[in-house]
Amino acid sequence: MPILIFLLLAFVASAQTPAKSTVPRGADGRPDLSGVWQGGSTRAGTWEEANTGTGVGGTGTDPTAPVAPSSGDRQSREGAPYQPWAVKKVLQSFNQRAIDDPTARCLPPGIPRSVTLGLFPQQFIQTPTQIVLLYEYMNVFRVIPLNTTKHPDDLEPSYMGDSVARWDGDTLVVDVTSFNDKTWLIGAGTFHSDAMHITEKYTRVSKDRINYQATIEDPKVLTKPWVINSSLMLREGTRIREYVCVENNEDIGNYEKFLKDGVKINRQ
């Protein structure tokens, strides 16, 4: 066989060989999501490496460091499909610079805000029967049973909702229901009703990254389902720490005064 033909055949064979996956897997063959992650980021590395800079999300430890670039996850979000009356309510919070933010009163951030928030780490603990999600922000958690689509019969409305999960191939699909109406979805004024239902999808595409998608349905305030795409990046060497919001929190009194006096803070 001529050497050129041999080399060509060897090249074609190697090109057809799929690259070895770097996704860790459990004994059941499913992707293992365990680890400490940072939401809303696409930058690999340790927490310090991925967040160094003087911009929002930067550590500020080096004044000469360049501003940390945007994670880019917001570019994958479509506009919120609020009903006309709901748009006015969202705009009111925006014009008041979100002084009515529920988290300013140390309330749980809810879903998907807890997942996409990048300023605090979150930890996944996976077993064959459940996944436990620990969020440093507001010290909230979720215990999610696996391999089921049935929610308990005695649910009560809550901040983080009730979650059940199943595997669809290598994607973890989480069904979340039974919310109250006291949280925001992502940013200023993005409220919802107690009729909200969310379908989350977690797909670990590499050792360092999980692709995240949340489909939000709320017939009381939205005109159609709202799909949010983001990502989580592995932060090895990072741990969840105590977060006590209410201690020395002066925002509550200040915000109550602003709202009572009718102070309108317009953005320039």
ABEGO torsion letter per residue (X at the ends): XBAAAAAAAAAAAAAABBBBBABBBBAAGBBBABEBBBBGBABBEBAAAAABEABBGBAGABAABBBBBBAGAAAABBBBBBBAAAAAAAAAAAAAGGAABAAAAGBBAEOAAAAABAABBBBBBBBAABBBBBBABGGBBBBBBBGBABBBAABBBBAAEBBBBBBBEABBBBBBBGBBAABBAABBGBBBBAABBBBBBBBBABAABBBBBBBBBBAAABABBBBBBBBBBBBBGBBBBBBBAABGBAAAAAAAAAAAAGBBBBBX
